[in-house]
């Protein structure tokens, strides 16, 4: 259960960090 929770958190954080990377570079 803990592994699936970690996978869910990673699945949510990866797209967010991928989208925030170019945005932070533009600022």
C-alpha positions, 0 to 999 in steps of 0.5 A: 500500500505504501508503494502504491501511495508513493507511486501515486505521489510521484505520478502527480509530482513528475508532470508538475515539476516538468511543467514548472521547470520551463515556467521557472526558467522564463521568469 
